[in-house]
Amino acid sequence: MRVFITAATVGEWMPCFSNINKLYTEKSRRLKIYFHQSGVGMMATTFSLTKLIAEEKPDLIIQAGMAGCFDTDISLGKVVVVEKEIEGNLGVEENGKWRDLFNLKLEKPNYHPYVKRTLPNLNIEKLNLLKLKAVAGITVNEVTTRKERIKQLLKKYGPVIESMEGAALHYVCRQTNTNFLQVRTISNYIGERDKSKWMIKESLDNLNITLLKYIDKLYKVM
């Protein structure tokens, strides 16, 4: 089994890379772990993952990274998996209302790879080996900061977390029939721009501890 751990930046998986059991990178024939940097944002990630899948034909892609959270009841540093993704800023804003591709009738809500306007991970129960909390994600090119925009997104989509690459993973993998899992750690709450209130180091630590645990678990259940 060939598994690729991917992230927008190498820093998001570097602790895992530095501490991984060499069994998984050198010795084992059953499970091989590789690391991949996709670049930041939807465009870079879409291109990078499409190229990766075409050339390497992975059995599983795990996207790892930090995320902002809309739900302040979820503690900073918590690690979650994403069960479905929404493209959050592909559309038009008219008269204070947000209209996406489906409202504009430029895309059908149940036309592959979409299901009810979302990009779901239909294998989430099988692949969520650590039974992490499963949440809905939204992907944006511009980090959400305005209170009005936050309310707009919550009302229309009800997302729990926000990233800049998640929907690209779901879209590419669903289009190519590639198994995938998006693992995110909550570093901050949406709209909070005071970075002294963010939990970056602890979030990265928790994320990479989780990745190492996941790899051990995957090896055992294969």
Long-range contacts (C-beta under 8 A, 24 or more apart in sequence): 1-30, 1-31, 1-32, 1-59, 1-60, 1-218, 1-222, 2-32, 2-34, 2-56, 2-57, 2-58, 2-59, 2-60, 3-31, 3-32, 3-33, 3-34, 3-58, 3-59, 3-60, 3-61, 3-62, 3-215, 3-218, 4-33, 4-34, 4-35, 4-36, 4-52, 4-56, 4-58, 4-60, 4-61, 4-62, 5-33, 5-34, 5-35, 5-36, 5-62, 5-64, 5-211, 6-35, 6-36, 6-37, 6-38, 6-48, 6-49, 6-52, 6-61, 6-62, 6-63, 6-64, 6-169, 7-36, 7-37, 7-38, 7-63, 7-64, 7-65, 8-37, 8-38, 8-39, 8-40, 8-41, 8-44, 8-45, 8-65, 8-164, 8-165, 9-37, 9-40, 10-35, 10-37, 11-204, 12-64, 12-65, 12-66, 12-204, 12-207, 13-64, 13-208, 13-211, 14-208, 15-204, 15-205, 15-208, 16-64, 16-208, 16-211, 16-212, 16-215, 19-208, 19-212, 20-212, 20-215, 21-215, 21-216, 23-219, 24-215, 24-219, 28-219, 30-219, 30-222, 31-215, 31-218, 31-219, 31-222, 33-215, 34-58, 38-63, 38-165, 38-168, 40-164, 40-165, 41-141, 41-164, 41-165, 42-87, 42-139, 42-141, 42-164, 42-165, 42-167, 42-168, 43-168, 45-165, 45-168, 45-169, 45-172, 46-168, 46-171, 46-172, 49-168, 49-169, 49-172, 49-173, 50-172, 50-176, 53-172, 53-173, 53-176, 53-178, 58-178, 59-179, 60-127, 60-178, 60-179, 60-180, 60-181, 61-169, 61-173, 61-178, 61-179, 61-180, 61-181, 62-180, 62-181, 62-182, 62-183, 62-211, 62-214, 63-165, 63-166, 63-169, 63-180, 63-181, 63-182, 63-183, 64-183, 64-184, 64-207, 64-208, 64-211, 65-163, 65-165, 65-183, 65-184, 65-185, 65-207, 66-163, 66-184, 66-185, 66-186, 66-187, 66-200, 66-203, 66-204, 66-207, 67-137, 67-161, 67-162, 67-163, 67-166, 67-184, 67-185, 67-186, 67-187, 68-143, 68-144, 68-161, 68-162, 68-163, 68-186, 68-187, 68-188, 68-189, 68-190, 69-160, 69-161, 69-162, 69-186, 69-188, 69-189, 69-190, 70-150, 70-153, 70-154, 70-159, 70-160, 70-161, 70-162, 70-189, 70-190, 71-160, 72-189, 74-133, 74-160, 74-186, 75-186, 76-186, 76-187, 76-188, 76-189, 76-198, 76-199, 76-202, 76-203, 77-185, 77-186, 77-187, 77-199, 77-202, 77-203, 77-206, 78-133, 78-185, 78-186, 78-206, 79-132, 79-183, 79-184, 79-185, 79-186, 79-206, 79-207, 79-210, 80-132, 80-133, 80-134, 80-135, 80-160, 80-161, 80-183, 80-184, 80-185, 80-186, 81-121, 81-124, 81-128, 81-132, 81-133, 81-134, 81-135, 81-181, 81-182, 81-183, 81-184, 82-121, 82-134, 82-135, 82-136, 82-137, 82-161, 82-166, 82-170, 82-182, 82-184, 83-120, 83-121, 83-124, 83-134, 83-135, 83-136, 84-115, 84-118, 84-119, 84-120, 84-121, 84-136, 84-137, 84-170, 85-118, 85-119, 85-120, 85-136, 85-137, 85-138, 85-139, 85-166, 85-167, 85-169, 85-170, 85-171, 85-182, 86-117, 86-118, 86-119, 86-136, 86-137, 86-138, 86-139, 86-157, 86-159, 86-167, 87-119, 87-138, 87-139, 87-167, 88-138, 88-139, 88-140, 88-144, 88-153, 88-157, 88-159, 88-162, 88-167, 89-140, 89-141, 89-142, 96-148, 97-152, 98-152, 98-153, 98-156, 100-156, 112-174, 112-175, 113-170, 113-171, 113-174, 113-175, 119-167, 119-170, 119-171, 119-174, 120-170, 121-170, 121-180, 121-181, 121-182, 123-179, 124-181, 127-179, 127-181, 128-181, 129-214, 129-217, 129-218, 129-221, 130-210, 130-213, 130-214, 130-217, 132-183, 132-210, 135-160, 135-161, 136-160, 136-161, 137-161, 137-162, 137-163, 137-166, 137-167, 137-182, 137-184, 138-162, 138-163, 138-166, 138-167, 139-163, 139-164, 139-165, 139-166, 139-167, 139-168, 140-164, 144-190, 144-191, 145-191, 145-193, 146-191, 147-191, 150-190, 150-191, 161-186, 162-190, 183-207, 183-210, 183-211, 183-214, 185-210
